[in-house]
Amino acid sequence: MSDNVVSEINLSDMRTSLLNPVILSSIVIIIISVVTLIAYIFGRWKVISFGPDYVPMAPLTALLFFLFSIVLILQFSSLSKQTKFWASITGLSIIFGVSVISLSHGVFFFIPDINEILFHNTDMVAGFPVAKTSPVTAIIFILTSISLLTGLSSHRFILDISAVLAIPIAITGLIISFGYLYNTPFFYGGTEVPVAFATGLAFLFGGFALFYSRKEDTIFAEIFFGASIQSLLLRTFLPVILLFVLIEGLVFSILLTHSSINPVFLSGIVALGSTGVVTVIITLLSRQIGRIIEHAEKERDKSVLDLSNVNCELTKAYSDLKKNEEKLRILADYTYDLEIWEDPQGNYVYIGPSSIWLTGYSAEEFYQKKDFFSEIVHPEDRELWKEHLDNKYKSSSRLSIYVRIIHRNGSTKWIHHICQPIILSTGENLGWRSSNRDVTHEKIAEIALNERDAQYKLISENSADVIWIYSLAEQRLRFVSPSVFKMRGFTDKEVINQSFEEMLTEESYDFVNTTLPLRLSQFKSGDESARVWVTEIFQRCKDGSTVPTEAVTTLVADDYGNAVEIIGVSRDITERKEAEAKLNSALNQIDKNLETLAALNDQIRNPLTVMQFIAEEVGDKNGKILQDQIIHIDKLIDQLDKGYLYSEKVRIFLTKHANNVYNSNKEDESLVLQYKS
């Protein structure tokens, strides 16, 4: 809310307060009091008297009226109730105490005169001292303080007393004012100090303010300020007639004093004038009241019409309510879940028809026994159910629990029970509503899934290979198996916060950083060969060394075919790398040996052919011996040829065996990935 709006609201509240008759009357009394005090301060007390032969209001009286007005205004202020109460008590105590002391001074002369202490004045008017409070004034102030004090109560009877006391206060002020206006003020010519005209006028306004302030609390004020025609007429004519009488008395007094016209003739003229004025006033007021009554009748006819419309709307609303009730009944009776409503004492108010297929028992069987549901809860879950009921009656929020029940046919069913309190907007508690759904199939699947997860956990925590899951969206590892510690020296908690750049050597990181975007692009375009890759990468260890690993990675896609995760199995291939190195060395050596054998075969056979030719040419005994040695050497060469062929077979066998071992390792890792997926 803006400052301008707040200012307008505050200004509106201020205008409403100032237009309050109690506040207006209090302001008039304050003006009379302040003017009186100022006149005494400047020695101009004659200005505030009704005439040179009449006493003015005493300063003490002005102060009491000022305090009285402040107390009245405080009761309509925005201060706290406690602050207004104690401020009023303080002000009323002062008014009551000072009035009692002032009244007692006239009886007991040893009691000091507060008027004399407050304002010393030796002037006399009509034989009476100026600036002295009349005993009548003190008595009325005592009644005023009692009326104000009883008005602080909240009991109707005491408030009636407050309103009753305000009536004589206002009437006294009115009589005193009339006396002055008709040139016959009271108490003049006697021994008691008379009451000043300003004092009577202030009592008139004060009594009216007291009476008006009780208009909503007492039956007496309601007679005058009520909404009935009688009250309207009373508060319309009475003030007008009183005002007219006051004005007439004032005019008659002035004319009688300052005119030489025959008093009888003057009285007749005033009577005729008064009759005419009263006739005009009554006519105008009658017309105004007639308009008000006509307006009230129109409003009544409009109210009757509105009432008829409201009746039609209520009839339609009732019809709609019945239809909605039927809809709600259909929703409740044909819902899949078993709906139950219990009152605050635990008695069943409503049991849905679903109880038949869910429990095997009808709604009537539930109604016959309080807390029937607890009896069909599985024996192993009854302690859990009892704990739930204890929490239910202590809590004001929604509760949920999974329990088993025994069906009427002896089978066991899992149900999901949700209950919540039924609290109306008025705060009334209507009990509890619960929904019970059959979740047997879901629970069986959940138990099977938990068992499978337990097996997976056993594999992941005891596998020598490192199983990991990488989130492509979050660009970080979501899971690493504990076996990473054996491979790299880091714990799984340390590794899960590492990036690829921290985990891999510079060459391996460049390889992954280059190939991964291409692989994801191929997979998105539908290339299934990009789903599973086998790569060799080098990873960093905690001690600063590196370890060669073989990573089998599988892309996991969402429902839209987009890769969201990478599931990987990394294996330490240090020993395999060493074995491959040794095997390659052996194969290289065999190749060298085979080359050497082939060379020796050629180098020996060529000279041997020459020697065979020479031995045949010689033909003697020595030639025969030479031929035998040549044949022996030839047989040795044939054996070397056979050894060459055997070495070639050994080489082929070793190469094939190495490939089988490599492929077997990949198959093992594929099995792990399939289980993980």
N, C-alpha and C positions, 0 to 999 in steps of 0.2 A: 504494500500500500504506500503511495507517494506521500511526501510531506504536505502537499496541497490538500489532498483528501483528508489527511489527519487533522489539518488546521480547520477545514470546513466542518468536520464532525465535532471538534472541540467547540467551535464557534456556535454551532447549532445547539450543543448541550448547554452552553452558557446562556443562550437566549431563552431556552426552555426553562432554565433555573430562574432567570430574572423575571419571567412572566408568572412564576408561581406566586399565588396570592400570599402565602406565608412569607416568602422572601420580600415581596413588595411591601407588605405591612411592616416587616422588620426594618426595611430601609426608611420608611416614613418615620418610624419611632426613633431611629438613629439620627435622622435629620433634625427632628424636634429636640432630641437630647443635646446634640452638638451645638445647635443654634442657641439653646438655653445656656449652656456652659460658656460659650463665647460671649454672650451678652453679659453674664456675671463678671467675666474676666475684665471686660472693658467698661464695667459700671453702667451698662445700658439695659438693666433688667426691666425697665418700664416698657421697652419695645416688645418684650415677649409676653406681657400681660394683656388680657382681653380689653382692658380699659384702665383708666387711672384709679378707679375705685376697686379694682380686683387684684388679688395676689397673683404673682407669677409662679411658675413651677420652681421648686427648690433645687439647688445644685445636687444634693444627695439623691433626690428623686430622678434627676436627669441621668446620674451615674448608674442608678439601679436599672433604669429603662435601657440604657446603652448595653449593660451587661446582659439583660434579659434578651435583647435582640441578637446579640452575639451567640448566646446559647441556642436560640431558635435557628439561626443560620447554620450553626455547627451540626445540628441534627439532620440538615439536608445536604451536608457537604459529602465529598468522596473520601473522607478520612476513614480509617479502620474503625470497626464497631467498638473496639475496646478504647481507642483514643477518644471517640465521641462520648462514650459513656463517662469516662473519668473527667473529661473537660466539662461536661454538663453537670456532673455531681459537684465539681469545684465551684462553678458559677452559681448554681442554685443554693449551695451552702452559704455563700457570701450574701446572696439576696435575702435568704431566710433569716440569717443571723442578724444582719443589719436592720431588717424590718422589725424583728422581735425586740432588739435593743432600742430602736427609735420609738416603738409603741410602749415599751416599759418605762421610758423616760417620763411619759405623761402621768404614770401611776406612781412610780418610785423616783422621787426627785434626786436621790443620791446617784442614780445611774447617769453617766455623762451624756450630754446631748451631742450626737455625732454631727448634726448640722452646724453647731457652733464651732466644733473642732475643725470641720472641713472648710467653712466659709463664714467668717464673722461679719454680720451686717446688722446695723441698728435701725435701719429704715422700717417704717410702719406704714401699712395700708389698711384703711377702714378698721383701725384698732388691732390689726394683726401684724405680727413680725414677718418681715420678708425673709426668704431663704430658709424657711422652716417647713419640714415635712409634716403633712397632716396625719393624724392617727388613722383616719379613714384610708389614706394612701398606704400606710404601713400594713393595715389589715388586708387590703386588696393584694399587696405584694406577697404577703404570706400565702394567700390563696393561689396566686400566680405560681409561686415556687412549688407548692404542693401539686398543682396541675401539671407542671413541667416534669416533676419527679415521677409522678404516677404514669406519665406518658412514656417513660423509659421501659416500662414493663411490657411483657408479651402476652399477659393474661387479658382476656376480653373484659372481664368484670372490672379490673383495675383501670383499663383504658376507658371504660364507660364513666368511671368516676372522674378521670381527667377531663373528659368532654363536658360532664355536668358542671364541674368547677369553672370551666371556661365561660359558661353561659352567664352567671352572675357578674363575672369580671367585665364582659362586654356590655351587659345591661347597665351596670354601674357607670361605666364610661359614657354610655349613651344618655343616661339620665342627667349626669353632670353637665354634658355638652348641651342638652336641651335647656337646662336651667340658665346657662349663660346666654344662649341664643334668644330666650324669651325674657331676658332681663330679670329673672328670678332665681339666681344661683343659690345653691344650698349652703347652709351653715353661716351665712353672713348675718350678723346681728346676735350671734350666740357667743359662746366662750371657746369653742373648738376651732382650730385653724381650718378654714375651708380648703377644698381641693381646687387647684387651678384648672382653668379651661384646657390648657395644653396637656395637663395630667389626665383629665377625663378623655380627651381625644386619643391620647396614647393608649389608655386602658381599653378604649373601644377597638382600636386596631389590634392591640395585643390579644384581647379576648377572642376576636374574630380569627386571628392567626392560630391561636391554640385550638379553637374549635375546628377550623379547616384542616389542621394537621392531623386530626383524628378521623377524617371523613371515611377512610377505608377500614378503620379498626373498630368503630363503635356503631351501635344501632341508632344513637341520637344524631350523630353526624350524617348517617345515611338518610335520615328523614329529610334533611335539607339539601344534601349533595347527591342523593341517589339519582337513578335514571328514570324514575317514574314521572308521570305527568304532574302529580301532586308536588313532587320535589321541584320540578321545573317551574311550576307556577309560584311556589313559595320563594325560591331563590331569585325569581324575576321581579315579583311585586314587592316583596318585603324590603329589599335594598332601595328600590325606587321610591316607595312611600316614605321610608325613613329619611332618605336624602331630601325629598320634597319637604317634609316636615321641618327638617333642619334649615333648609333654605327659607321656607316661609317664616319660621321663627326669627331668623336673622333679619330678613327684610322688614317684618313687622316691628321688631325691636328698634331697627334704625329709623324707620318712619315715625314710630311713636316718640322716639327721643329727640329727633332733629326736625320734627314737623309740628305745625300748630293746628293740623286738621283735627276735627272732632273724632275722638277715639271710636265712638260708635260707628260713625260713617266710615272711618278707616277700617274698622273690623269688617264691615259689610263689603267694602271694596275688596279687601284681602280675601274674604270668604268666597266672593264671586270669582275673583281671579283664580283662587286655588281650585274652585270647582271646575273652571274651564281647563286649567292646566292638567288637573287630574284626569278629566274626561279625555283630553287629547292624548295624555300618556297611556291611559288604559286602552284607548282605541288603537294607538300605534303598537302597544304591546300585544293586544289581542290579535291584530293582524299578523304580527311576527310569530306569536304562538300558534296561530292558525296555520301559517306556512310550515312551521315546525311539525305540527300534528299531521298536515297533509303529506309532508315529506316522510314522516314516520309511517303513515299508512301506505305510501308508495313503496317504502322500504320493506314494509310488512308483506305487501302483495308480491314484491320481488323475491322476498325470502321464501314465501309460500311456493312461488314458481321454481325457485332454486331448489327448495326442498323436494318438490315433485321431480325435478330433473335428477337430483341426488338419489331419490328413491328409484327412479328408472335405472340410473347407473348402478345402484346397489343390486337391483334385481339382475341386471346383466352381469355384474361382477360375481354374483352368487352362482349364476348359470355357468360362467366361465370357470369359477372355482370348482364346481362339480365336474366339469369336463377335465380340468387340470388334475383334479383328484383321481379321476378315472385313468387318465394318462399315467400318473405316478403309480397307481395301483398296477397297471399293466407292466410298467417298467420294473416294479418291484417283484411282481409275481413271475415274470418271464425272463428274469436275468439269469445268466449262467451261474453266477456265484450264489452262495447261500447267504441271504441278508437277514440279520438278526437285530432286533431293537429290544434293549432291556431298560427298565425304569431304574431310578437311583437306588432302589432296594434290591436290584438284581432279578426282578420278576420279568418274564418274557412278555413283551407288548406285541411284537410281530415276529413271526417265523416264516421265511419264504418257502414256497412250494418245492424249491430245489433241495430241501432237506431229504426228500425221498431218494433221489438218485445219488446224492453225495454221502448220506449216512445210512440210508435204508430205513430211517424212522420218519414218520409223518409229523407235520406241524402240531397236530393235536397231542401227540405223545410228548413233544417238548413242553407244551403248555401245562401238562399235568404235573410236571415235577420241576421245581426250581433248580437251576444250574445243571440241567440234564446233560449239557454238552460235556461237562467235566467227567461224567461217567463213561463216555465213549472214547476219551483220550487214551492212547496206548499206555499201558502200565509203566513202560520205561520213560515216558515223557511227562508223567503226571507231576513230578517234582518241578520240572521246568514250567509246566502249565500253572501250577500253584504260585510260583514266583511271579509269573506274568500277571495273574489276577491281583496279587498284592500290589504290584506296581501300578496296575490299571486303576484301582480305587484311590491311589495316592496322587496320581498324575492328572494333569489337565490337557495333555497333548496326545497326539496320535501315537499308537504303539503297534508293533508288528512282530510276529513270531511264526516259525515253522514248527508244526507238531504232527505226529501221526495219530490217526483215529482208527478204531476198530469198526468196520462196517457191519451191518446186521448179519451179513452172510459170512462173517468171520475173516474177510480179507482186510489187509492193512492199506490205508490210504494216507498219503502226505497231503496236508492242507497248508495254505498260506493264510494266516489269520491276521486281519488288520482291524483295529478298533479305535474309535475316537469319541470324545464326549459330545453330547448334543446340548449346546448352550444357546439360548435365544438372545436376541439383541437386548432384551430387558434384564439379562443376567440369570434368568430362570434355567435350572438344570433339569433336562428331561431324561437324563440317563445316558446310555451308550448305544452306539450303532457299530456293528461289526460286519465285515465282508469276509467270507470264507471260500477260497478257491482251491479246487483239486489240482495239485501240482505233482502228482505221483510220477508221471512220465518224466517231467523235468528233473525231479529229484534223483530218479534212477540214472538219468543221463549225467547229472552232475556228479553222482558218486563214481560212475564209470570214468568220467573225465578226471576226477581227482586221483583215481587210481593210476590212470595213464600219466598224469602229471608227476605223480610220485615216481613212476618208473623212469620217466624222462629225467627227473632230478637226479635219480640214482645214476643214470648213464652220464649226464653232464658233469656231475661232481666226481665221478670215478674214471672217466675216460682219459687216456693219455693224450689224446688230441684236444686242441683248444676249440671249443664251440663258441661262436660269437654272433651277435645280431647288431647290424648297423642301420640307423634310421637316416634315410636320405633327406627327409624334411628337416630334421633337427641337426643333421651333419655331425652326429656323434654316436658312440656305441651305447646301446641300451642294455646289452647283456654280454658278459664274458665269463666263461667257466673257470673255476678255481685252478684248473690244470695249467693255466698260463704262468703261474709262479714257477713251476718246474722248467718250463721252456725258456722264460725270459728273466726270471728273478723278481718280477713285479707281481704284487697281489692283484686280484681282480678288481678291488676297489681303486687301486692306483691306475690300472690300465683303462678303466671305463671313462676316466676324465682326460685321456690322451687323444690327440688327433692323429691322423694318418702320418703327418709329417714328423711327429714325435716318435711314432712306432717304427717307421720304415727307414731303411738307408736312403741316401739321396737318390741313387739310381732306381731303387724300387719305387720310391715315392713319385719320381718323374714318370715311371712306367704306368702306375695306377692313375695318376692325375691326367695322363694323356689318353689312356684307353677307356677309362670309365665313362666319360661323356659319350664317346663313340658307341660303346656297348649299350648305354641307355637309349640312345637314339635308334639303334638297330632294333632293340626290344620294343620300343614304342611303335615302330613301323610294322611290327608283326613277325620279326625274325626270331623264331623260337630257339635258334642255335645260340642266341645271346643270353638265354636264361641261365644256363649252367656253364661256368668256365673253370678250367684248372690252370693255375699259374704258379710259378715259382718266384717267391720274393724273399728278400733278406730283411729280418727284423732286428731291431736294436735290443740289447740286453742291459740289465741294470749295471753290470760290471763293466760296460763299455764295449763288449764284444758284440759280434753279430751272429745270428743263427739262420741257416737256410731253411725255409719252410715251403711246403707245398699247400696252397690254399684252394680248396674247392668251394666256389661261391655260387649261390643261387639267388636270382632276383625274385622277390615276392611282390605280386601286383595287387592293387585294390579292385573293387568291383568295376571300375572304369578302364582297367587295363594299364594303369600307370604304375610303374615300379615305385614302391614306397619303402622297402627294406631290402637289405642284403643279409642272407644267412650264410655264414661261412664256417668251414672246418679247416683248421690249420694244423699241419703235422710237421714235427721236427724231422727233416730228412738228412741230418748230418751224417749218420751212419750209411744211409743209402748213397749219399754223394761220395763218401770214402770208398764204398764197395764198387761203385761205378768207376771211380778212378782206378782202382786196382784191376778191375775187369778190363778196362780199356788198355791199361798197361800190358796185361797178359796177352790180349788180342794183338796189340802192336808187336810184341815179342814173337808171337806165333807167325805173324805176317813176315817179320824179318827172317825167321828161321826157314819159312817156306821159300822165300826168295833165295836164301843161301843154298838150300837143297836143290832148287831148280838150276841154279848156276853151277853147282858141283856136278849135277847130273850131266849137263852139257859138256863141262870141262873134262870129265872122265871118259865119257862115251866117245868123244871124237878121237883122242889118242888111242883108245882101246880098239877102235876100228882099224886104225893104221897097224897096230901091233898084230891084230888078227890076220891081216893081209900078209905081213912079213912072215908070221909063223907058218902059214900055209905054203909060202914060197920055199922056205927052208926045207920042210918035209922030213927032217931027220928026227933022231930021238930028242934032241933039245927043242926042236920045233914042236914036238908032241907035248913036252912038259910046258912049254910056253902057252900052247893052246889050252891046256887044262887050267892054267892059272888065269888065263883070260876069261874062260867060262866061269870060273869061281868069282872073279871080279864082277862079271856081268850079273851073276845072281845077287851079289851084294848091292849092285845098283838097282836091280828090280825090287829088292827089299826097301831100299831108300825111296823108291817111287811109291810103294805101298804105304810107307810111313808118311809121305807127303799127303797122300789121299786121306789117311787117318787124321792127320793134324788139321786138314781142312774141315773134316767132319766135326772134330772137337771145337774148332772155332765157331762153326755154325751153331752147334749145340749151346755153347756158352752165351752167344748173342741172343738166341731164342729164349734161354732160361732167364736172362736179365730182363728181357721184355715182359715175360710172364709175371715176374715179381713186381715190376712197375705197374702193370695193369691190375694185378691183384690188390695193390695198395689203393688204387683209385676206386675199385669196386667197394672196398670196405668203407671209404669215405662217403660214397654215394648212398650206401645203406644208412649211415648215420643221418645224412641230410634228409632222406625220405622219411625217417622216423620223426625227425625234428619238425618237418613240414606238416 
